Amino acid sequence: MCDLPRGHRRLTVLAALALGLSVLAPAAASARTDPAEETDRYIVLLKPTVTSTQAVAGEHVKTHSGRLVGVYTHAFTGYTATFTARAAEELKRSPDVLSVERDATVVAFEQTVPTGIRRVLATQNPNLDIDGVDDRRVDVDIAIVDSGIDAQHPDLDVVSTTDCTSGVCVDNTGTDGNGHGTHVAGIAGAIDNDSGVVGVAPGARLHSVRVLDDEGAGSLSAMAAGMDWVARNSATIEIANLSLGCEACASNAITTAIANSVNRGVVVTAAAGNGGTDAATFFPADHADVITVSALNDLDGLPGGQGGNQPSCRPEPDQDDTLAETSNYGRTIEVAAPGVCIESTWPGGRYAVLTGTSMATPHVTGAAGVLAAGARKPTNRAEVLAVRQRLISTGNANWTDDSPDGVREPLLDVHDATQYPARDPRR
């Protein structure tokens, strides 16, 4: 078992799957109802030539007796609505429709906690000035697309909160009934002060984009709405962290949303998943535009493999400085980062230790935040890809990749003061 706060249930994926990522099938139709009349939620991707998304969505809903949930115009052109399966099939033949996708459930990747900040050598970079004094903060805005963030946590600078779980993003008060999003947020940007923990991009401005519920589960339509929010706010947001996903699923709408967010200058990171298999079968880890992150098992914050193989936070033996036992691998991975026994922020002003590629990803998110801070903010795809390439090219090979793919991805390394420039003075 992992070291979780007293009284808190351990994060789990849904019992039907043994992986840290899953997709739920739609609920079975009632025996008393004609299955053809059962409704479900669908994400409709429209052609970019559509001039009024709201009007087309309204027409479709009226014609096919549906119920409109949300309209999206920033990351992609489309909407979410409820239809019967028969109506959804008919809608696919509409001349202004590119795809009609049944909604599905996504969950947070299972997690734990490590000495990741030391292992990525953040403390060796004088520009990052990690010294326990809150006198300099990274001038960057990071969207945590997750279960929410505890906006009252004293170690986090949360500047906006929105809830997209319904398929429509609405402002909320900034809570996290699950803990996953708060934990991810701290790894990326916890404040460098005299208590708690510190993130890779200390004091980054954090935006809570809630797409997962208190059980750590959500839907593709919630994720679509969340990415639309990110694209709509791309003038502000530099990085979006996706420590979530689903196995053997796909979404044309979200694929388009991610691509368009990147086009607008947003760096998108994604967890590889915790199935111990090829990440190419996981979404959005398999998306060509995201920076996909696998998890390193590091137990002492140092290279050399001397940290042993039996951390107290989880039962599985796993040799220090190797790929985490449950981490996905494969050629879709760009960067590895610490993801085992990572300590970070937790709701209620607390801290917890969690493990998984969900924890590895925000290390890379924070590093991307340092590269994209202040006047270095990306504004287009080319500049986003330049950040991605810097993360890859500055990585080191001081670890053992014991996965079967035959490829050792670079390990995140932010020690170089020239490659990872100075933080800005405290705002």
Secondary structure, 3 states (H helix, E strand, C coil): CCCCCCCCCCCCCCCCCCCCCCCCCCCCCCCCCCHHHCEEEEEEEECCCCCCHHHHHHHHHHHCCCEEEEEECCCCCEEEEEEEHHHHHHHCCCCCEEEEEECCEEEECCCECCCHHHHCCHHHCCCCCCCCCCCEECCCEEEEEECCCCCCCCCCEEEEEEECCCCCCEECCCCCCCCHHHHHHHHHHCCCCCCCCCCCCCCCEEEEEECECCCCEEEHHHHHHHHHHHHHCCCCCCEEEECEEEECCCCHHHHHHHHHHHHCCCEEEEECCCCCCEHHHEECCCCCCCEEEEEEECCCCCCCCCCCCCCCCCCCCCCCCEECCCCCECCCCCEEEECCCEEEEECCCEEEEECCHHHHHHHHHHHHHHHCCHHHCCCCHHHHHHHHHHHHHCCECCCECCCCCCCCCCECCCCCCCCCCCCEECC
